[in-house]
Amino acid sequence: MKAHVYVTLKRTVLDAQGKTVADALQRMNYKGVTDVRQGKYFCIELEDNKDVAAIRCEVERIASEVLVNPVIEEYTFRLES
């Protein structure tokens, strides 16, 4: 099983890199772009010998304890079998 974890800055935190990209896209005449947020992506391979609830708990623990700075970042994830 794979866990796809997406980490981004919280909405309340200034995303300078995302703002720079959004500004560049607007200067390049990409009219439909209203905002850009940058982040990190992790693909974690997990053993399939646990039930989905246990895997979800493990991924949440990994994300909150290792991958994310909870002061400025948040995460979402999805599982793929």
CORDA-V354219 format. One record per residue. N is the residue number from 0. RES is the residue in one small letter. SS is DSSP state (A for helix, B for strand, O for the rest). PHI is phi in radians with two decimals (none if undefined). PSI is psi as a letter, one per 20 degrees, with the letter a starting at -180 (* if undefined). Layout:
# CORDA-V354219
{{N & RES & SS & PHI & PSI} {N & RES & SS & PHI & PSI}}
This chain:
# CORDA-V354219
{{0 & m & O & none & q} {1 & k & B & -2.07 & q} {2 & a & B & -1.97 & p} {3 & h & B & -1.82 & o} {4 & v & B & -1.94 & p} {5 & y & B & -2.00 & p} {6 & v & B & -2.01 & p} {7 & t & B & -2.35 & r} {8 & l & B & -1.20 & q} {9 & k & O & -1.08 & q} {10 & r & O & -1.03 & h} {11 & t & O & -1.40 & i} {12 & v & O & -1.79 & p} {13 & l & O & -1.09 & p} {14 & d & O & -1.83 & n} {15 & a & A & -1.07 & g} {16 & q & A & -1.16 & g} {17 & g & A & -1.09 & g} {18 & k & A & -1.10 & g} {19 & t & A & -1.09 & g} {20 & v & A & -1.14 & g} {21 & a & A & -1.06 & g} {22 & d & A & -1.09 & g} {23 & a & A & -1.11 & g} {24 & l & A & -1.10 & h} {25 & q & A & -1.16 & h} {26 & r & A & -1.13 & h} {27 & m & O & -1.55 & j} {28 & n & O & 1.23 & k} {29 & y & O & -1.47 & n} {30 & k & O & -1.24 & h} {31 & g & O & -1.43 & i} {32 & v & O & -1.44 & p} {33 & t & O & -1.89 & h} {34 & d & O & -2.84 & q} {35 & v & O & -2.34 & p} {36 & r & O & -2.14 & p} {37 & q & O & -1.70 & r} {38 & g & B & -2.92 & a} {39 & k & B & -2.15 & q} {40 & y & B & -2.26 & p} {41 & f & B & -2.21 & p} {42 & c & B & -1.99 & o} {43 & i & B & -1.96 & p} {44 & e & B & -1.51 & p} {45 & l & O & -2.21 & q} {46 & e & O & -1.15 & q} {47 & d & O & -1.54 & j} {48 & n & O & -1.50 & j} {49 & k & O & -2.02 & q} {50 & d & O & -1.31 & r} {51 & v & A & -1.07 & h} {52 & a & A & -1.09 & g} {53 & a & A & -1.18 & h} {54 & i & A & -1.14 & g} {55 & r & A & -1.02 & g} {56 & c & A & -1.06 & g} {57 & e & A & -1.14 & g} {58 & v & A & -1.14 & g} {59 & e & A & -1.07 & h} {60 & r & A & -1.17 & g} {61 & i & A & -1.03 & g} {62 & a & A & -1.09 & g} {63 & s & A & -1.26 & h} {64 & e & A & -1.64 & h} {65 & v & A & -2.14 & g} {66 & l & A & -1.51 & h} {67 & v & O & -2.04 & p} {68 & n & O & -1.60 & o} {69 & p & O & -1.12 & i} {70 & v & O & -1.25 & h} {71 & i & O & -2.13 & i} {72 & e & B & -2.15 & q} {73 & e & B & -2.37 & r} {74 & y & B & -2.48 & q} {75 & t & B & -2.36 & r} {76 & f & B & -2.64 & r} {77 & r & B & -2.42 & q} {78 & l & B & -1.81 & q} {79 & e & B & -2.34 & p} {80 & s & O & -1.61 & *}}
